[in-house]
């Protein structure tokens, strides 16, 4: 029998499950972090409403800096603040930050181990109508390759709020990834959140596949597990909100027990969560793997839910990946 984590929402598969963008959690978490620590400041590249920091700007006007459409300058200014005792959070669309200012993040923030938190918004193909130019699907790969960088991808708005507060406690560069579209809120205030630690959400008595996911599409993995259980296919579902540093020891242990792995992410398969897990398992516990994510392609304009299905990141795609990896395992 599939066992849900006791801290997941009671409305996990209900039609009226709350739907909130993870970017809302960023705005709420930023205020909590600022109330807790007077050194928390925020910088934005002319996107205060879209990145949900309007409330912060109103509550802490002396700690908010509007940088205009100048992401490279924003990163460099933040680097100076980060080595001067402040805890700066910089906000823009992920295609622009870290997309446009990657070199400044590398040289002025990471090279100096500056205490900057980078909030990449409107990430993934679910940005929808804005199209491929605004759908950041390579950002995790870009950021996890940088020395000194941590990478966190919250699965819902509640976890996003916790991730922001947690990031303010971590010394050094942190990349936080947020989505634009409303997505299910399936964790609760009581759900534990510890950066760098894998978290089990579902566990069958006899799991044959480990599903490791991150971000809002993790909900599709949970839905898929429910369907698979009806076919007597047992799985373990792990929330890998922290892609760097990766909890390699726990992933290897669970992979050894299950004997096969599927990764699920709203990102290019190359260099994202799937790549990170594959690298870890190649070193510690090689097992058959399948990957759910974008396959070397750009997105397009369209309804978010339709794009998720078209590009192979929905529930049916997770189910198909599990069946495929089971055949290889056997």
VOLO-282378 format. One record per residue (C-alpha): chain; x, y, z; residue number from 1; residue in one letter. Coordinates in steps of 0.001 Angstrom, whole numbers, plus 500000, padded with zeros to 6 digits. Layout:
! residues N
+-----+--------+--------+--------+-----+------+
: mol :   east :  north :     up : seq : type :
+-----+--------+--------+--------+-----+------+
:   A :      X :      Y :      Z : NUM :    a :
...
+-----+--------+--------+--------+-----+------+
//
This chain:
! residues 330
+-----+--------+--------+--------+-----+------+
: mol :   east :  north :     up : seq : type :
+-----+--------+--------+--------+-----+------+
:   A : 500000 : 500000 : 500000 :   1 :    x :
:   A : 501266 : 503477 : 499159 :   2 :    x :
:   A : 501825 : 505494 : 502311 :   3 :    x :
:   A : 501676 : 509301 : 502150 :   4 :    x :
:   A : 503901 : 511368 : 504358 :   5 :    x :
:   A : 501918 : 512491 : 507394 :   6 :    x :
:   A : 502860 : 516099 : 506718 :   7 :    x :
:   A : 501366 : 516279 : 503220 :   8 :    x :
:   A : 498096 : 518066 : 502564 :   9 :    x :
:   A : 494885 : 516250 : 503419 :  10 :    x :
:   A : 493572 : 517507 : 500067 :  11 :    x :
:   A : 496441 : 515891 : 498177 :  12 :    x :
:   A : 494299 : 514604 : 495299 :  13 :    x :
:   A : 491138 : 516619 : 495928 :  14 :    x :
:   A : 489604 : 518746 : 493194 :  15 :    x :
:   A : 489754 : 521785 : 495466 :  16 :    x :
:   A : 493428 : 521519 : 496413 :  17 :    x :
:   A : 494785 : 525083 : 496822 :  18 :    x :
:   A : 496668 : 526444 : 493810 :  19 :    x :
:   A : 499308 : 529124 : 494458 :  20 :    x :
:   A : 502412 : 530156 : 492452 :  21 :    x :
:   A : 505716 : 529341 : 494122 :  22 :    x :
:   A : 506747 : 532966 : 493470 :  23 :    x :
:   A : 504177 : 533993 : 496105 :  24 :    x :
:   A : 506130 : 531989 : 498638 :  25 :    x :
:   A : 509226 : 533971 : 497690 :  26 :    x :
:   A : 507564 : 537277 : 498526 :  27 :    x :
:   A : 506250 : 535972 : 501841 :  28 :    x :
:   A : 509541 : 534352 : 502795 :  29 :    x :
:   A : 511503 : 537491 : 501997 :  30 :    x :
:   A : 509468 : 539509 : 504498 :  31 :    x :
:   A : 509898 : 536821 : 507158 :  32 :    x :
:   A : 513649 : 536750 : 506570 :  33 :    x :
:   A : 513828 : 540559 : 506733 :  34 :    x :
:   A : 511844 : 540679 : 509975 :  35 :    x :
:   A : 514236 : 538149 : 511446 :  36 :    x :
:   A : 517461 : 539776 : 510229 :  37 :    x :
:   A : 517932 : 543527 : 509578 :  38 :    x :
:   A : 520764 : 542782 : 507147 :  39 :    x :
:   A : 518388 : 541232 : 504589 :  40 :    x :
:   A : 517964 : 543555 : 501597 :  41 :    x :
:   A : 516301 : 543118 : 498209 :  42 :    x :
:   A : 517209 : 544220 : 494706 :  43 :    x :
:   A : 514970 : 543946 : 491649 :  44 :    x :
:   A : 515328 : 544491 : 487899 :  45 :    x :
:   A : 512078 : 546396 : 487267 :  46 :    x :
:   A : 509857 : 543398 : 488078 :  47 :    x :
:   A : 508613 : 544010 : 491611 :  48 :    x :
:   A : 505049 : 542824 : 490926 :  49 :    x :
:   A : 505996 : 539764 : 488873 :  50 :    x :
:   A : 508605 : 538639 : 491396 :  51 :    x :
:   A : 506294 : 539319 : 494336 :  52 :    x :
:   A : 508487 : 541734 : 496283 :  53 :    x :
:   A : 506097 : 544700 : 496253 :  54 :    x :
:   A : 505150 : 544033 : 499868 :  55 :    x :
:   A : 508817 : 543972 : 500883 :  56 :    x :
:   A : 509472 : 547279 : 499097 :  57 :    x :
:   A : 506559 : 548922 : 500920 :  58 :    x :
:   A : 507444 : 547532 : 504332 :  59 :    x :
:   A : 511216 : 548060 : 504078 :  60 :    x :
:   A : 511726 : 550976 : 501637 :  61 :    x :
:   A : 515225 : 551683 : 502979 :  62 :    x :
:   A : 516238 : 548084 : 502293 :  63 :    x :
:   A : 514864 : 547837 : 498754 :  64 :    x :
:   A : 516812 : 548819 : 495641 :  65 :    x :
:   A : 515135 : 549154 : 492235 :  66 :    x :
:   A : 517941 : 548569 : 489729 :  67 :    x :
:   A : 515936 : 548972 : 486535 :  68 :    x :
:   A : 516389 : 546734 : 483505 :  69 :    x :
:   A : 520037 : 546084 : 484350 :  70 :    x :
:   A : 520514 : 542538 : 485617 :  71 :    x :
:   A : 524301 : 542597 : 485203 :  72 :    x :
:   A : 524586 : 545738 : 487298 :  73 :    x :
:   A : 522178 : 544266 : 489851 :  74 :    x :
:   A : 524376 : 541191 : 490356 :  75 :    x :
:   A : 527523 : 543290 : 490729 :  76 :    x :
:   A : 525968 : 545688 : 493241 :  77 :    x :
:   A : 524621 : 542707 : 495195 :  78 :    x :
:   A : 528096 : 541159 : 495256 :  79 :    x :
:   A : 529406 : 544275 : 496978 :  80 :    x :
:   A : 526579 : 544223 : 499491 :  81 :    x :
:   A : 527163 : 540526 : 500110 :  82 :    x :
:   A : 530792 : 541018 : 501152 :  83 :    x :
:   A : 529867 : 544036 : 503288 :  84 :    x :
:   A : 527687 : 542359 : 505881 :  85 :    x :
:   A : 524350 : 542470 : 504043 :  86 :    x :
:   A : 522251 : 539525 : 502814 :  87 :    x :
:   A : 521035 : 540646 : 499378 :  88 :    x :
:   A : 518306 : 538847 : 497442 :  89 :    x :
:   A : 518214 : 539700 : 493733 :  90 :    x :
:   A : 515070 : 539113 : 491685 :  91 :    x :
:   A : 514286 : 538873 : 487989 :  92 :    x :
:   A : 513056 : 536382 : 485419 :  93 :    x :
:   A : 515403 : 533409 : 485343 :  94 :    x :
:   A : 516100 : 533916 : 481632 :  95 :    x :
:   A : 517646 : 537270 : 482596 :  96 :    x :
:   A : 519045 : 536397 : 486028 :  97 :    x :
:   A : 520953 : 534080 : 485897 :  98 :    x :
:   A : 520558 : 534015 : 482110 :  99 :    x :
:   A : 521825 : 537449 : 481118 : 100 :    x :
:   A : 524110 : 538100 : 484082 : 101 :    x :
:   A : 525752 : 534683 : 484420 : 102 :    x :
:   A : 529267 : 536058 : 484033 : 103 :    x :
:   A : 528719 : 538647 : 486753 : 104 :    x :
:   A : 527280 : 535962 : 489041 : 105 :    x :
:   A : 530312 : 533795 : 488347 : 106 :    x :
:   A : 533001 : 536435 : 488760 : 107 :    x :
:   A : 531654 : 538912 : 491297 : 108 :    x :
:   A : 529433 : 536662 : 493404 : 109 :    x :
:   A : 530722 : 533072 : 493288 : 110 :    x :
:   A : 534434 : 533775 : 492868 : 111 :    x :
:   A : 534279 : 536033 : 495936 : 112 :    x :
:   A : 531884 : 533711 : 497785 : 113 :    x :
:   A : 529653 : 536736 : 498283 : 114 :    x :
:   A : 526580 : 536210 : 500448 : 115 :    x :
:   A : 524037 : 536769 : 497629 : 116 :    x :
:   A : 520751 : 534946 : 497075 : 117 :    x :
:   A : 519598 : 534798 : 493444 : 118 :    x :
:   A : 515862 : 534376 : 492879 : 119 :    x :
:   A : 515150 : 533129 : 489357 : 120 :    x :
:   A : 511472 : 533661 : 488579 : 121 :    x :
:   A : 509190 : 532448 : 485764 : 122 :    x :
:   A : 511322 : 529328 : 485434 : 123 :    x :
:   A : 510279 : 526306 : 483410 : 124 :    x :
:   A : 508029 : 525826 : 480421 : 125 :    x :
:   A : 504903 : 526528 : 482485 : 126 :    x :
:   A : 505536 : 530249 : 481996 : 127 :    x :
:   A : 503148 : 529541 : 479129 : 128 :    x :
:   A : 502108 : 532361 : 476776 : 129 :    x :
:   A : 505381 : 534286 : 477212 : 130 :    x :
:   A : 507034 : 531673 : 475000 : 131 :    x :
:   A : 510504 : 530204 : 474643 : 132 :    x :
:   A : 512414 : 533462 : 475178 : 133 :    x :
:   A : 511029 : 533744 : 478712 : 134 :    x :
:   A : 510890 : 530045 : 479631 : 135 :    x :
:   A : 514085 : 529347 : 481559 : 136 :    x :
:   A : 514777 : 525633 : 481176 : 137 :    x :
:   A : 518575 : 525663 : 481455 : 138 :    x :
:   A : 519084 : 527679 : 484636 : 139 :    x :
:   A : 519693 : 524815 : 487057 : 140 :    x :
:   A : 522478 : 523479 : 484844 : 141 :    x :
:   A : 524010 : 526958 : 484626 : 142 :    x :
:   A : 523986 : 527480 : 488366 : 143 :    x :
:   A : 524967 : 524090 : 489709 : 144 :    x :
:   A : 528144 : 524174 : 487620 : 145 :    x :
:   A : 529384 : 527242 : 489517 : 146 :    x :
:   A : 531725 : 526719 : 492472 : 147 :    x :
:   A : 530337 : 527899 : 495852 : 148 :    x :
:   A : 526751 : 527939 : 494509 : 149 :    x :
:   A : 523839 : 526137 : 496191 : 150 :    x :
:   A : 520699 : 525338 : 494175 : 151 :    x :
:   A : 517219 : 524994 : 495696 : 152 :    x :
:   A : 513999 : 524294 : 493751 : 153 :    x :
:   A : 510874 : 524440 : 495981 : 154 :    x :
:   A : 507952 : 522169 : 495090 : 155 :    x :
:   A : 505133 : 524504 : 496182 : 156 :    x :
:   A : 504438 : 527938 : 497678 : 157 :    x :
:   A : 504715 : 526774 : 501286 : 158 :    x :
:   A : 508086 : 525162 : 500696 : 159 :    x :
:   A : 509181 : 528230 : 498736 : 160 :    x :
:   A : 508574 : 530435 : 501766 : 161 :    x :
:   A : 510607 : 528092 : 503951 : 162 :    x :
:   A : 513399 : 527932 : 501360 : 163 :    x :
:   A : 513796 : 531718 : 501291 : 164 :    x :
:   A : 514104 : 531936 : 505078 : 165 :    x :
:   A : 516531 : 529000 : 505076 : 166 :    x :
:   A : 518626 : 530635 : 502341 : 167 :    x :
:   A : 519013 : 533748 : 504475 : 168 :    x :
:   A : 520700 : 531542 : 507111 : 169 :    x :
:   A : 523175 : 530002 : 504641 : 170 :    x :
:   A : 526435 : 531820 : 504080 : 171 :    x :
:   A : 527368 : 532198 : 500421 : 172 :    x :
:   A : 525632 : 532170 : 497025 : 173 :    x :
:   A : 522265 : 530434 : 496756 : 174 :    x :
:   A : 520079 : 530053 : 493671 : 175 :    x :
:   A : 516327 : 529764 : 494307 : 176 :    x :
:   A : 514014 : 528781 : 491429 : 177 :    x :
:   A : 510373 : 529879 : 491252 : 178 :    x :
:   A : 507484 : 529322 : 488843 : 179 :    x :
:   A : 504915 : 531782 : 487532 : 180 :    x :
:   A : 501822 : 529600 : 487216 : 181 :    x :
:   A : 499539 : 528573 : 490058 : 182 :    x :
:   A : 500367 : 525013 : 491139 : 183 :    x :
:   A : 499048 : 522650 : 493856 : 184 :    x :
:   A : 500044 : 523363 : 497459 : 185 :    x :
:   A : 500601 : 519857 : 498775 : 186 :    x :
:   A : 502999 : 520417 : 501660 : 187 :    x :
:   A : 501951 : 521997 : 504954 : 188 :    x :
:   A : 503443 : 524249 : 507605 : 189 :    x :
:   A : 504398 : 521076 : 509500 : 190 :    x :
:   A : 506267 : 519528 : 506545 : 191 :    x :
:   A : 509975 : 519477 : 507441 : 192 :    x :
:   A : 512382 : 521448 : 505259 : 193 :    x :
:   A : 516135 : 521043 : 505618 : 194 :    x :
:   A : 518432 : 522308 : 502828 : 195 :    x :
:   A : 520653 : 519555 : 501505 : 196 :    x :
:   A : 518454 : 516733 : 502797 : 197 :    x :
:   A : 516318 : 514487 : 500609 : 198 :    x :
:   A : 512747 : 514124 : 501849 : 199 :    x :
:   A : 510497 : 511089 : 501356 : 200 :    x :
:   A : 506906 : 511879 : 500398 : 201 :    x :
:   A : 505588 : 508411 : 499488 : 202 :    x :
:   A : 506749 : 504886 : 500126 : 203 :    x :
:   A : 505314 : 501549 : 499052 : 204 :    x :
:   A : 505949 : 498426 : 501088 : 205 :    x :
:   A : 507774 : 496849 : 498144 : 206 :    x :
:   A : 509148 : 499697 : 496020 : 207 :    x :
:   A : 510535 : 498756 : 492639 : 208 :    x :
:   A : 511388 : 502276 : 491493 : 209 :    x :
:   A : 512722 : 505394 : 493193 : 210 :    x :
:   A : 511235 : 508610 : 491779 : 211 :    x :
:   A : 513327 : 511696 : 492543 : 212 :    x :
:   A : 511652 : 515006 : 491677 : 213 :    x :
:   A : 511857 : 518723 : 492306 : 214 :    x :
:   A : 509669 : 521755 : 491762 : 215 :    x :
:   A : 505916 : 521855 : 491101 : 216 :    x :
:   A : 506024 : 518895 : 488674 : 217 :    x :
:   A : 506712 : 516715 : 491701 : 218 :    x :
:   A : 502935 : 516773 : 492134 : 219 :    x :
:   A : 502604 : 514862 : 488832 : 220 :    x :
:   A : 504911 : 512204 : 490276 : 221 :    x :
:   A : 502670 : 511862 : 493318 : 222 :    x :
:   A : 499613 : 511503 : 491084 : 223 :    x :
:   A : 501454 : 508934 : 488975 : 224 :    x :
:   A : 502381 : 506911 : 492056 : 225 :    x :
:   A : 498730 : 506636 : 492996 : 226 :    x :
:   A : 497951 : 505230 : 489547 : 227 :    x :
:   A : 500922 : 502872 : 489629 : 228 :    x :
:   A : 499886 : 501508 : 493005 : 229 :    x :
:   A : 496624 : 500339 : 491451 : 230 :    x :
:   A : 498751 : 498260 : 489076 : 231 :    x :
:   A : 500712 : 496896 : 492056 : 232 :    x :
:   A : 503808 : 498829 : 491036 : 233 :    x :
:   A : 505424 : 500132 : 494198 : 234 :    x :
:   A : 507503 : 503295 : 494277 : 235 :    x :
:   A : 509335 : 505611 : 496629 : 236 :    x :
:   A : 508943 : 509331 : 495902 : 237 :    x :
:   A : 511635 : 511692 : 497124 : 238 :    x :
:   A : 511479 : 515472 : 497125 : 239 :    x :
:   A : 514930 : 516648 : 496059 : 240 :    x :
:   A : 514441 : 520371 : 496637 : 241 :    x :
:   A : 518190 : 520848 : 497057 : 242 :    x :
:   A : 519971 : 519912 : 493846 : 243 :    x :
:   A : 523303 : 521262 : 495065 : 244 :    x :
:   A : 524633 : 520090 : 497438 : 245 :    x :
:   A : 522913 : 516837 : 496505 : 246 :    x :
:   A : 522060 : 514317 : 499217 : 247 :    x :
:   A : 524048 : 511627 : 497427 : 248 :    x :
:   A : 524233 : 509182 : 500329 : 249 :    x :
:   A : 520449 : 508980 : 500746 : 250 :    x :
:   A : 519802 : 508785 : 497003 : 251 :    x :
:   A : 522315 : 505949 : 496637 : 252 :    x :
:   A : 520788 : 504049 : 499561 : 253 :    x :
:   A : 517247 : 504367 : 498191 : 254 :    x :
:   A : 518399 : 503479 : 494662 : 255 :    x :
:   A : 520067 : 500335 : 495959 : 256 :    x :
:   A : 516844 : 499308 : 497665 : 257 :    x :
:   A : 514577 : 500046 : 494686 : 258 :    x :
:   A : 516936 : 498959 : 491928 : 259 :    x :
:   A : 515797 : 501594 : 489411 : 260 :    x :
:   A : 515398 : 505386 : 489328 : 261 :    x :
:   A : 513246 : 507965 : 487502 : 262 :    x :
:   A : 513941 : 511688 : 487815 : 263 :    x :
:   A : 511216 : 514301 : 487270 : 264 :    x :
:   A : 511872 : 518003 : 486624 : 265 :    x :
:   A : 510625 : 520993 : 484617 : 266 :    x :
:   A : 514040 : 521599 : 483091 : 267 :    x :
:   A : 516311 : 520290 : 480378 : 268 :    x :
:   A : 517341 : 516730 : 481128 : 269 :    x :
:   A : 520936 : 517715 : 480349 : 270 :    x :
:   A : 522581 : 519238 : 483398 : 271 :    x :
:   A : 519531 : 519445 : 485667 : 272 :    x :
:   A : 518317 : 517223 : 488493 : 273 :    x :
:   A : 518489 : 514125 : 486295 : 274 :    x :
:   A : 522099 : 514809 : 485405 : 275 :    x :
:   A : 523022 : 515435 : 489031 : 276 :    x :
:   A : 521391 : 512191 : 490193 : 277 :    x :
:   A : 522964 : 510209 : 487338 : 278 :    x :
:   A : 526415 : 511544 : 488234 : 279 :    x :
:   A : 525922 : 510550 : 491860 : 280 :    x :
:   A : 524657 : 507065 : 491048 : 281 :    x :
:   A : 527465 : 506472 : 488561 : 282 :    x :
:   A : 529858 : 506946 : 491464 : 283 :    x :
:   A : 527943 : 505165 : 494216 : 284 :    x :
:   A : 525151 : 502864 : 492977 : 285 :    x :
:   A : 524707 : 502385 : 489202 : 286 :    x :
:   A : 521118 : 501333 : 488402 : 287 :    x :
:   A : 518830 : 501699 : 485357 : 288 :    x :
:   A : 517515 : 505266 : 485011 : 289 :    x :
:   A : 514908 : 507166 : 483038 : 290 :    x :
:   A : 514421 : 510917 : 482851 : 291 :    x :
:   A : 511275 : 513048 : 482736 : 292 :    x :
:   A : 512020 : 516576 : 481534 : 293 :    x :
:   A : 512711 : 518612 : 478424 : 294 :    x :
:   A : 514703 : 516758 : 475795 : 295 :    x :
:   A : 517064 : 519194 : 474110 : 296 :    x :
:   A : 514340 : 521529 : 472895 : 297 :    x :
:   A : 512970 : 525010 : 473449 : 298 :    x :
:   A : 509373 : 525552 : 474444 : 299 :    x :
:   A : 506655 : 527617 : 472778 : 300 :    x :
:   A : 503697 : 529821 : 473648 : 301 :    x :
:   A : 500624 : 528088 : 475012 : 302 :    x :
:   A : 498581 : 527230 : 478101 : 303 :    x :
:   A : 500923 : 526026 : 480887 : 304 :    x :
:   A : 499137 : 522712 : 481485 : 305 :    x :
:   A : 499073 : 521942 : 477754 : 306 :    x :
:   A : 502792 : 522646 : 477446 : 307 :    x :
:   A : 503613 : 520352 : 480356 : 308 :    x :
:   A : 501752 : 517548 : 478584 : 309 :    x :
:   A : 503118 : 518288 : 475117 : 310 :    x :
:   A : 506711 : 518298 : 476297 : 311 :    x :
:   A : 506409 : 515128 : 478344 : 312 :    x :
:   A : 506341 : 516208 : 481987 : 313 :    x :
:   A : 502821 : 515180 : 483036 : 314 :    x :
:   A : 501478 : 512282 : 485085 : 315 :    x :
:   A : 501234 : 509934 : 482108 : 316 :    x :
:   A : 504882 : 510607 : 481259 : 317 :    x :
:   A : 505991 : 509690 : 484770 : 318 :    x :
:   A : 503963 : 506483 : 484557 : 319 :    x :
:   A : 505525 : 505664 : 481177 : 320 :    x :
:   A : 509030 : 506301 : 482503 : 321 :    x :
:   A : 508442 : 503990 : 485467 : 322 :    x :
:   A : 507198 : 501203 : 483201 : 323 :    x :
:   A : 510155 : 501668 : 480881 : 324 :    x :
:   A : 512762 : 501574 : 483607 : 325 :    x :
:   A : 511140 : 498467 : 485123 : 326 :    x :
:   A : 511598 : 496633 : 481821 : 327 :    x :
:   A : 515274 : 497549 : 481827 : 328 :    x :
:   A : 515601 : 496489 : 485438 : 329 :    x :
:   A : 514178 : 493066 : 484681 : 330 :    x :
+-----+--------+--------+--------+-----+------+
//
